[in-house]
């Protein structure tokens, strides 16, 4: 029996190594790839997907799985992950998996160009193709599976194992009323925090963002920071890379993107090294991942004490920028405004952005919305939720990379991550009475250690919800996030 | 029958795409990889090698090969390349292929550290391991093969199909006497070209090197230039990347490394796009590859008219550097001196560097020299051939990356490339009467077109020697290179 487990794990380790290779290829595409290599890259991605698909659905894996019977915790988790991957691969034909890899690799460049040129129509045929392929995949995955036949649920399950669309909807229902009420109170408030003024040199932004990455526990010997069109984190174990972006007029874009991606990276880097290149050797789900990026970015990084430290750093590095005291700076960092862009959104509006995408993508996948109607559906909904008309596609449906690369079912995990971050922050605060002093000194060591010890090191040893529950000491719920937001923004906006 | 060929080619195309992925992983390791990711990278490289080995030795490939019977030129060449790769893969056990990939990925970092610290002994255990693995591979390849049982020949055949160690030795014998005589006349000459003085800003060097890359036909939309410890070229088709390096006191290092690598890159980029991601879709051999880099670097790039153009560019960009007229600059660019470093060597000493390595590595592989004795063997031979004692390991046996990554049998192809470049230049000159005027204007268009039309576009459609013969209109020989060197250096050194 031990032999069977060893054979299964040896195979799984190589698969995990190849998944890292495929991931690095995606990283390369976003950061380094020559412009005219896109088509060739599509073939390369498809070839890698073919290899991975064949390995995951290898009949020997099925044979080993039928014979193995692990008893120990880690072995059980490894086998469960392998089984999941095997069953998934059996449902999706290799031809479809490769076609998705090829098309989404190409469509990313087409999306980027359409976004740069504000040309929705030039993107629509590609998006049609992606939607059709992903619907086909979703239907294949849903057939006869636990997901109960719902293809959106099946896709969601890829990112957040065990989560359903109905549960997402319930989560949004739990959040929406208090978020909308909070938003209204804030917008009605006479308090209007100042904006930053001045220009912020790109090099100085990058230098400060590297400092921030280290403060939040990024091991730069096992990672690197580059710039890309959109910030992301890629890789596991000893090679976890992040990207950020720089806007000269808005240093927060670079700095908080970096902190956000550092949260993701520190999660991957913090997984127990015994799990390196194994099925459980990475973050357990996108929702839990997002809890790590969001707690760093928001609950810690946008806190009153930490922004005081950041204020000093920014004054040292950029000189004057129109704001003269830490209290005002704290308010500026947390300024609430109905902007177009999700990734630049404040904590109050953020989840409203996600809800919009969730409803639209669920309708797209369910066949209740066509790609041709997507832009007007987006714009109608945005006006309704945000009270502002979308002025151009790059501020509307072309802003996010996700759909171009086939990430349907991914968006809800952002809000789930926020909810989890709220729960984790409550527990972390309770355990670290000296947290505010640390934050005010730019000292994140104790918080990083807490997150690593209570959550990150486990990788995918436990399920997503169990991972959060173990770290928090209680089941996750929406309360802590909402309480935190109301307290924080009530203090800033004076209600 | 057409179905069989199609199936074989579909499989081969995916293999070619995966080879590109593996190649890009090596590029990443040298340019982008975080320091502490080396061990994980070794696992990733080994996993990719396992995939490639399994594909190359796939029984279906054997079956298709037994049934296919191509008649048309391209199909014949494709099938011949696939057969070669299949037969090679059958001889080398997967376990050995993967172990070589893992160990050579790791040993590269160990070599780089040993070189940086001048610590030969810290590298020897790793080199022992690499030598043992490559000897095992060489013996496996030589068994029952065309190579006639000689493991060095078998390895050489990987880089220069059809070439044997005995042929290499004959080539060196044909070159050595006239090269040594030329060297002695030069060193005895009272003429001593001036060295450059001053400092040359890194950014300006990089900018000029980019200009040079474009002059020599590098398509920057299908490639990129980075800096690395040693210059190299990586990739095929639409994603061909080069690296260079910068020494502030010696701009020629950066500039001529860039021209050299551009020659390699322009070859890969110049292959007929119909061959993209197929077995014949890249350079046919290392010797032919080196002919492309060396003709750009030397016969064209270090010519009297081109150095005149470069002189003007350098004056514009760097200001004064102690040399005031183009004639003197030409002599400086071509200054002959018995330096330690092969890659920085003049054209007269270059092949002596290669001969040293050829004899040592052949002895290592044949078991006539141990790794423990390698350093003293190197130093003895260097003193004998160059009249100078090696002062430190980084100037001796630690200077080249090749052996650390298992490239035994590779060095002779450098000299073969020089010999081929001599032949090609003779033919190119005869066909392009306006060449000198073009070179003096920094105009390489006609020369690039000639190389592309007569050689590069064929990829691996013909064998290496046939490729050169077709381009030159006659069989390659040592005469043109020696004639060129004697004429050029006779003019510079006044004899």
Boltz contact constraints between the chains, C-beta under 6 A:
constraints:
  - contact:
      token1: [A, 14]
      token2: [B, 47]
      max_distance: 6.0
  - contact:
      token1: [A, 17]
      token2: [B, 43]
      max_distance: 6.0
  - contact:
      token1: [A, 17]
      token2: [B, 44]
      max_distance: 6.0
  - contact:
      token1: [A, 17]
      token2: [B, 47]
      max_distance: 6.0
  - contact:
      token1: [A, 18]
      token2: [B, 47]
      max_distance: 6.0
  - contact:
      token1: [A, 20]
      token2: [B, 44]
      max_distance: 6.0
  - contact:
      token1: [A, 21]
      token2: [B, 44]
      max_distance: 6.0
  - contact:
      token1: [A, 34]
      token2: [B, 221]
      max_distance: 6.0
  - contact:
      token1: [A, 34]
      token2: [B, 222]
      max_distance: 6.0
  - contact:
      token1: [A, 34]
      token2: [B, 223]
      max_distance: 6.0
  - contact:
      token1: [A, 34]
      token2: [B, 224]
      max_distance: 6.0
  - contact:
      token1: [A, 34]
      token2: [B, 239]
      max_distance: 6.0
  - contact:
      token1: [A, 35]
      token2: [B, 221]
      max_distance: 6.0
  - contact:
      token1: [A, 36]
      token2: [B, 221]
      max_distance: 6.0
  - contact:
      token1: [A, 36]
      token2: [B, 222]
      max_distance: 6.0
  - contact:
      token1: [A, 36]
      token2: [B, 238]
      max_distance: 6.0
  - contact:
      token1: [A, 37]
      token2: [B, 238]
      max_distance: 6.0
  - contact:
      token1: [A, 37]
      token2: [B, 239]
      max_distance: 6.0
  - contact:
      token1: [A, 40]
      token2: [B, 237]
      max_distance: 6.0
  - contact:
      token1: [A, 40]
      token2: [B, 238]
      max_distance: 6.0
  - contact:
      token1: [A, 40]
      token2: [B, 239]
      max_distance: 6.0
  - contact:
      token1: [A, 43]
      token2: [B, 17]
      max_distance: 6.0
  - contact:
      token1: [A, 43]
      token2: [B, 277]
      max_distance: 6.0
  - contact:
      token1: [A, 44]
      token2: [B, 17]
      max_distance: 6.0
  - contact:
      token1: [A, 44]
      token2: [B, 20]
      max_distance: 6.0
  - contact:
      token1: [A, 44]
      token2: [B, 21]
      max_distance: 6.0
  - contact:
      token1: [A, 47]
      token2: [B, 14]
      max_distance: 6.0
  - contact:
      token1: [A, 47]
      token2: [B, 17]
      max_distance: 6.0
  - contact:
      token1: [A, 47]
      token2: [B, 18]
      max_distance: 6.0
  - contact:
      token1: [A, 51]
      token2: [B, 51]
      max_distance: 6.0
  - contact:
      token1: [A, 221]
      token2: [B, 34]
      max_distance: 6.0
  - contact:
      token1: [A, 221]
      token2: [B, 35]
      max_distance: 6.0
  - contact:
      token1: [A, 221]
      token2: [B, 36]
      max_distance: 6.0
  - contact:
      token1: [A, 222]
      token2: [B, 34]
      max_distance: 6.0
  - contact:
      token1: [A, 222]
      token2: [B, 36]
      max_distance: 6.0
  - contact:
      token1: [A, 223]
      token2: [B, 34]
      max_distance: 6.0
  - contact:
      token1: [A, 224]
      token2: [B, 34]
      max_distance: 6.0
  - contact:
      token1: [A, 237]
      token2: [B, 40]
      max_distance: 6.0
  - contact:
      token1: [A, 238]
      token2: [B, 36]
      max_distance: 6.0
  - contact:
      token1: [A, 238]
      token2: [B, 37]
      max_distance: 6.0
  - contact:
      token1: [A, 238]
      token2: [B, 40]
      max_distance: 6.0
  - contact:
      token1: [A, 239]
      token2: [B, 34]
      max_distance: 6.0
  - contact:
      token1: [A, 239]
      token2: [B, 37]
      max_distance: 6.0
  - contact:
      token1: [A, 239]
      token2: [B, 40]
      max_distance: 6.0
  - contact:
      token1: [A, 277]
      token2: [B, 43]
      max_distance: 6.0
